[in-house]
Amino acid sequence: MAAKGSNPKKQSSFRHTRAIQRDRTKRPTVGPLDEDVEKLLKEVVHPATLAQVSAYWDMGLRERILTLPVMIAVVLSMLWRQIPGTSELARTLRDEGLLWVKATKVSQQALSTRLRVIPARLFHEVLMAVLPVMQERWRKRARPLPEAVAWASSRFSRVLALDGSTLDVLLRKVGLLRGSETPTLAGRMAALLDVVSQLPARIWYEEDSQAHDQRFWERAIACLEKDTLLLIDLGFTNYPIFDRLTEKGVWFITRAKANAAYQPVRILAQGGAFCDQIVRLGTKGAQCAHEMRLVQVLHEGKWYRYLTNVLDPEVLAPVYVVALYWQRWRIEDAFNHVKRLLGLVHFWAGSINAVQVQVWATWLLYAVLIDLTDAVAERLHVPFRTVSLEMVYRGLYHYTQAHHRGDAYDPVAYLADNADWLGVLKRKRRPTPEELLRLTICQNA
């Protein structure tokens, strides 16, 4: 029975959180990285790491055993192999070595301390140096794109999705959190994702877990170039920002709130379950300075409403307004993968610096996994979306076993040739809401 005056629902939530944390600390260590993945990390990440060594020195950091290149290798290995804590990490580093670091004897305390004090900004700079390299690798490949994405990429300079996500609770057995009775969230992150390549363009971190999505607008606007198409959700609704985007030549698609006030200006097209019109968004005294376009579709008794500042249907047809908005879910997929698949729900240190180190390193590994999955899609000659990122990641274990038996020598070829039994190709599912809505528009236009 809950103690008098306590909140049973809250107590249950705390017990659930503790159970999750106990389970995370018992996760088995995954075997060493596949040789080809390790080679990719060495080719792409290691040079970017060495480029930051001068910045490391400029910060007055002394040359110790746990230097920046060593810590990059240690953190990436810890995440990829799902090593549950710094004690196990110290044992693995001593017995096996990690990536480009030979077997080295280091204490658990030294690793924990280094994670707290090594500037997270250096990890962020490595990430931002690696992303253009991954983007260039993507450009050199040839694989079919989803029809709407291919159409948009030929008409806009970039197609980006913007969204934010709250990070999970910190373990309360470390640092200043030891003995804390209430869960402490690790903060909040936001990202700009390239919808075409699936690679992140920018990632930001906020220590305040309650930070609203609106807080990331200024940083996002600074990165957006003219003729970019931006896909955003309701949390980013901001009429003054919409005007700024229009004036900057940045186009966007978002959902319209159900209670959004607007004044019709003119109807562009209309059917029984469809309406495409130009509107003046907002109420008197709080209106958008620029006209907006409202596309409404009735499907199974529910109205779906989309807003865009692309006013000409010849430039952006209604079917593409719907289809491209639903591509916004690619950033939701990205958050899901970095958190659930790559472990950004388990934090092995309580300091904000260590949290940021883990955030940047996890996104770095995500980019590597995207690159590998895209290579598999190219070999299969299928759209990236039809290949399961998770099963590519899990399939590397089976490739490693086959490689050790002498039965496989190329992870991309192995994953593609065994795509069916490894589950690399996603199963065909029912039509998506996007496809149904597009059909409704075509039938009513």
Stockholm file with secondary structure:
# STOCKHOLM 1.0

chainA/1-445         MAAKGSNPKKQSSFRHTRAIQRDRTKRPTVGPLDEDVEKLLKEVVHPATLAQVSAYWDMGLRERILTLPVMIAVVLSMLWRQIPGTSELARTLRDEGLLWVKATKVSQQALSTRLRVIPARLFHEVLMAVLPVMQERWRKRARPLPEAVAWASSRFSRVLALDGSTLDVLLRKVGLLRGSETPTLAGRMAALLDVVSQLPARIWYEEDSQAHDQRFWERAIACLEKDTLLLIDLGFTNYPIFDRLTEKGVWFITRAKANAAYQPVRILAQGGAFCDQIVRLGTKGAQCAHEMRLVQVLHEGKWYRYLTNVLDPEVLAPVYVVALYWQRWRIEDAFNHVKRLLGLVHFWAGSINAVQVQVWATWLLYAVLIDLTDAVAERLHVPFRTVSLEMVYRGLYHYTQAHHRGDAYDPVAYLADNADWLGVLKRKRRPTPEELLRLTICQNA
#=GR chainA/1-445 SS CCCTTCCHHHHHHHHHHHHHHHHHHTCCCCCCCCHHHHHHHHHHHHHHHHTTHHHHHHTTCCCCSSCHHHHHHHHHHHHHTTCCSHHHHHHHHHHTCBTTBCCCCCCHHHHHHHHHHSCHHHHHHHHHHHHHHHHHHHHTCCCCCCHHHHHHHTTSSEEEEEEEEECCBCCTTSGGGTTCSSCCBCCEEEEEEETTTCCEEEEEEESCTTCCGGGGHHHHHHHCCTTEEEECCGGGCCHHHHHHHHHHTCEEEEECCTTCCEEEEEEEEEETTEEEEEEEEEETTEECSSCEEEEEEEETTEEEEEEESCCCTTTSCHHHHHHHHHTTHHHHHHHHIIIIISCTTCCSCCSHHHHHHHHHHHHHHHHHHHHHHHHHHHHHTSCGGGBCHHHHHHHHHHHHHHHHTTSCSCHHHHHHHTHHHHTCBCCCCSCCHHHHHHHHHHHHC
#=GC SS_cons         CCCTTCCHHHHHHHHHHHHHHHHHHTCCCCCCCCHHHHHHHHHHHHHHHHTTHHHHHHTTCCCCSSCHHHHHHHHHHHHHTTCCSHHHHHHHHHHTCBTTBCCCCCCHHHHHHHHHHSCHHHHHHHHHHHHHHHHHHHHTCCCCCCHHHHHHHTTSSEEEEEEEEECCBCCTTSGGGTTCSSCCBCCEEEEEEETTTCCEEEEEEESCTTCCGGGGHHHHHHHCCTTEEEECCGGGCCHHHHHHHHHHTCEEEEECCTTCCEEEEEEEEEETTEEEEEEEEEETTEECSSCEEEEEEEETTEEEEEEESCCCTTTSCHHHHHHHHHTTHHHHHHHHIIIIISCTTCCSCCSHHHHHHHHHHHHHHHHHHHHHHHHHHHHHTSCGGGBCHHHHHHHHHHHHHHHHTTSCSCHHHHHHHTHHHHTCBCCCCSCCHHHHHHHHHHHHC
//
